[in-house]
Amino acid sequence: MATPQSTIDHPDGSYLGRPSRRRLLGAGTGSLALLAAGGLFGGRVAQARTLDSPAAVPVVDKLAVRVVTDSYHHAFEPGRMQGPVLVQRLGFAVSPRTPPQRTLQSEWGLALHLESTRGSETRQVLVDFAYTSETLLNNLLLAGIDASRLDALALSHGHFDHFGGMVGFLRANKGKLKSGLPFYLGGEECFCTRELNVAGDAGSFGALDRQAIQDAGLTVTFAEKPSILADHGFTTGWIPATSFERVLAPTRMSVGKSDGLGCAPADMPPAKRNLSKVPDDFEHEQATAFHVKGRGLVVMTSCGHRGIVNSVRTAMKVSGVDKVHAILGGFHLAPHTADYQRQTLTELKAINPDFLIPMHCSGETFISMVQQDMPDRFIRSSTGTRFTFGA
């Protein structure tokens, strides 16, 4: 069973973004409670409906995950069943008499489209926005994903390779998105301006555009605690660092706002409010999970900076579900040594998932390890691939 909510609190007793400081205005529609915006947006701000007990975890009949953007494309591999998972590749956009006009584009970034089914209900969520809007919009078009049907947007963490395509996506779909569409975030830290401090690649790594979010009419929905996502799934909220995993800091944050960009110091954790530059510890990062009936948890980590093992264990803990059906997403293992990656795989084997589907920043060394050690449980991902769980 999951432990009480208090055991996953932030160490300083608060949650990122400190929603307790915002005044509740009343219950919003669905899973949202509208909050005072504090002048940060001049628009809609909300607190997500928290996951207060394992009994509140939604159970869905089916979950389909489309990889809208990743680093490479498998065009010719036919669709197949791998155990109970339907794996479908997206090939070429061709027609009988017209030469091809588009093809899927791949880049260093990630975007996932989730479609869940429970009885006659369906929900659609876009998690992350890739590196560029050109790639994101092109691939959404080829995958036949209609932005007007989205029930929520979610950002895993504040890195440009996960939100870079957001502004262009919002502009291209102006007037098409549902009114007040919730935009789930792990905390105020998502808005901090960041610098990339990887050797040889130092420089600006961007910041979320508050004005674009407001102009699109989104409801900024803080999900610092474990929270219900679009009625069908849940987010982990803050992910404690409890395993051997090390949280690397490839970026540093600037605390403060300038020209409408950046994070508000008053809404940052107390230890960070009075600092100008902060090494990124990703306390705002969240994983997304669904409980698929008869299968178990499907846990998605877009980058896994807090550690893939930590992320999965947090999803298990807050949901009270011990069975993990699939783990997919970026595992952020590429920068680590082979010994570290081997230890990670050992820990993941102990969790005993039915399937491992590494993407994005997982690294080829780790992918090879999984393919060799867990051939029946490994599924190769690529741009355009659709995985259906519970089919």
N, C-alpha and C positions, 0 to 999 in steps of 0.2 A: 504494500500500500504506500501511497505517497505520504511524505512527512508533512506536518502542518506548514501553512504558508510562511510563518515567521522564520522558518529554518532556511529559506532561500532569500531572505532580505539582504540588501547590500550591507557590507561590513559596518558602515557608519550609521546603520539604522534607517537609512532613507532609500529612495529609489531615484534613478537618474531622471532628471527633468522635474523632480520633486512635485508631482501632481497634487500632493496634500496641501501645497501652498496655493493652489488654484481653487477658486470658489465654484462649487457645483451649482449650476443653474437649473438642473432638472434632468429628467430622463429623456434621452433622444430616442430616435427610432431604432429598432433592432438592438444591436449590441452596444450602442454608444450612449455615454452620458456627456452632454455638452458642458464645457467648462469656459470660464472667463479666459479671454485670449491674452490678457495682460498687455495689450498693445503690440504684441509681437507680430501679429499677422493682420489685424483689422478684419479678420474673417472667422471661420469656424475652427475651433479647437476642441478636442474631446479626449476623454479617457476611455480606453477600450474596456469592455466588460471583462473583469478578471476571472481567471479560472480558480475558483475558491476551494474546490474539492475534486477528487477524482471522479465523483459521480457526475460532475458537470461536463466532463469531456465528451464532445460529440462523437458519434460513431457513424461513419458513412459506409455505403454499400460499395462504392467504387471511387477511385481517384486516378485521374489521368494527368500526367506531368509531361508537358511539351517543353523541350529545351529550345527556347527561342533563339538564344545566342550562346555559343561556346567557341572553342578555339579551332575546331575542325569539323569537316562535313563528310559523312559516309553516304555517297549517292546511290550505290548499286546494291548494297546489302539488302536482301529481301526481308520483309517482316516475318516474325516468327514468334512462337510461344517459348519462353524459357521458364519451365515449370508453370506456375500460374500467372506469370507476368507476360503480357502482350507487348512486344517490342516492335515498333513501326518506324521505319526510316522515311525521311522526306527526300525525294529524288530531285527531278528537274521539272520546271514549269513549262510544259510543251503543249502545243495544240496542233491539229491536223495540217493547217495550211499557213500558219504564221510562225516565223522563226522565233526562237526563245528571246524574251526581252529581259528576264531577270533570272538570277540564281541566288540561292542562299549565300549569305555572307557570314564569315566567321572572323572573330577578333578576340583580343584579350579582354574579356568581360563576360558577364553572365546575366541572363534573363530567363525566367521560368514562367510558363503559363500553367495554372492549376485549374482543373475542372473536376469538381466532386459531385457525387450523386447520393442522395439519401431519399429513398422512396421516389416520389415524383418531383422532388426538389433538386435543382442544380445550382451550384455556385461557381463563379469564375474569379480567379485572383491572378494578378500579374505581380510576381516577386522580382524586383530589381529591373534595371533598365539598360543593361549593357554599357558599353563604352561610348558609343556614338548613336545618335538618333537615326542616322542614315541606315545603319545596319539593323537597328531595332525595327524601324518602320517597314523596311524591305522584307524582313523575315516574318513579321506579323502578317503582312499581306499574303505572302506565299503560303503561310500556314493556315490561312483562312480564319484568323482570330479577329473578331469584331470587338473593338474597344468599347462600343456602346453597351455591350452585354456584361462588362466587368462589374463585379460586386465589391471589389476592394483592390487597392494597390498596397504593396508592402515593400519596405526597404530594409534589407538585412543589416546594413551598416553604412557609414558615411564615407565610402571610398569611391573615387570617380569611375572606376571600372564597373561599378554597380549602379551609379546614378547619372553617369554622363549623358545618356540618351533621354533623360527625363524631360528636359525643357522642350526639346523638339517633339517628343511624343505628345506632350500636353498641348502644344501649339497646333500640331497636325490634327488633333482630336477636339479642338475647341468647340463647344456646343454639342458634342456627341456623347461625352461621358455622363453618367447618371448624376443628377443634382446632389451635391454634398457627398460625393463618393469618398468613403473613408480611405485615408492614406496612413497606414500603420508604420510607426517609427519606434525605435527602442529608447529614445530619449533625446534631450536637447543636444547632446554631443554630436548627433547626426549633422547638425547645422554648422559645427565649427569649421572654419577655414583650415585646410590641411596643406602641409608640405611633404613631398616625398623625399625621404632621406636615405634611400638605397644608394650604395656607392655607385657613382657614375651617372645617376639619374636624379640628382637633386633638383628641386624646383616645385612650383605650385601644383597642387593636386586638387584644386577647386573647392567649391562649397555649394551646398544646396541653395537653389534660388527661391527665396521665400515669396517674392513677388509673382513668379510663375505659378507657384502653388496656389496663391490667393486668386490670381486671375483665372485659374482653371476651376475655381469653386470647390476645391477639395476640402474635406474635413480632416485636418491634421489630428491623428488619433494616436496618442501616446500609449505604448504598451510596455512599460517598464517592468511590470509584473507579468507572470504567465497570464495570457489573455486569450479569449475566444476570437477566432479569425473568421469573419463572414459566416458565422453560425455553424460552420462545418469543421473547421480546423482549430488549431491553437498555436500561439507563439510561446517560446520558452521564457521570455523576459530575460533578466540578467542571468548570465551563465557563470556560476562559481568555478574557480580554478582549483579543482580538488584532485586531479590526477597528476602524473609525472609531467604533463605537457607544459611547455614554455610558451608564454605569450610574447611573440616578437613585436617590435614596434617599427615597421617600415615607414610610418608617417609620424609627424608630430602635429598637434593641434594648436591653433591660436585661439585663446579665450577672449571673447569680446566681439563687438559688431562694428562694421565699417561699411558705409554706403549700402546698408540694408542686408549685407551678407554677414555670416558668422553666428556665433552662439551667445546667448545672454548669460553673463556671469551669474546672475541671481538664480538661474535655473540649473546651474551646474552643481555637481556634488560639492560639498563644503571644501574638501581638500584641494579642489581645482579652481575655485572661484577667483582667487587672488593671484593666480599665476598667469603669465603671458604666453609661455610656450609649454606644452605638456606632451611628453611622449605618449603615443596612442596605446592605451591598454584595452581598448575595445569593450569597455564595460557597457556600451550601448548596443552591442551586437546581439542579435536574436536569431534563433533557428525557428523553422516552421515545421509543424507536424500534423499528421492526420491519423486517427485511429480507424483502420479499415476493418470492417466486421469480419470476424473469422480468420484474420491474417495477423493483426497487430499494428504496431506503429510504423508509419513511413515518415522518416525524419530527414529534413532538407537543411543543409548548411551551405549558404551561398559562398562563404570563404572559410569559415571555421577558425578564425583567428584565435578564439578563446580555447581552441582545441576540439577536434572532432569527437574525442572520447568524452570530454566534459560536456559538449553540446548534447550528445545522445543520452548520456546519463541524466542530464537535467530534464530532458523531455520525458524520460522514463519516470523520474522522481515526481515531477509535478502532475503527471497523468495517472500515476499508480499502475501503469501498464508495463509489465516486464518483458513481454514478447515484442521484439523488433523485427518487422517484416523486411524493411529496406532502409538503407542509409545512402543518400545521394547528395551531390553538390560538391563544392570546393572544400577540400580538406586542408589546404594551406600547408602542405608537406614538402613542396618543391625546394624551399630554402634549407631544409633540415638534412642532416647526415643520414646515410643508409641505416645506421644502427638505430637512430631515433625513429625512422620510418618503420623499421622492423618491430620495435617495441610498440608502436602505435597499432600495427596489424595484430600483434599478439593480444593487445587489450580489446581490439574490436572483435577478434575471434571469441574472446571470453563473453562478450555481449551476445554472441551467437545470432547475428542477423541472417535472414534467409538470403538477402542479396546486398552486395556492395556495388555502388555505381559512382565511382569518383569522376569529378569533372574539373574544369577550370584550373585552379592553382594546386591541384593534388600532386602533380608531377609525374613524369613518365617512369621514374624509378619505382615509386609506390604502385602505380598502375601495374607494372610488370610483376611486382611482388604478389599483388592480389590475384592476378591472372594465373600465376604459377601455383600459389598456395591454395586458392579457393576457386578453381576453374568452374565448378558448377554453380557458384554463387556470384561470380563476377559478370557484370554486363557492361560492355563498352558504350560510352555515351558519345554523342556528337550533335552538332547543330541540327535542329529539325527533328530529332528523335522524339517519339512519344511513348512513354511507358504507362501502361494501364495496370493498376493493382486492384485485385478483387474482381477481375473480369470473369 
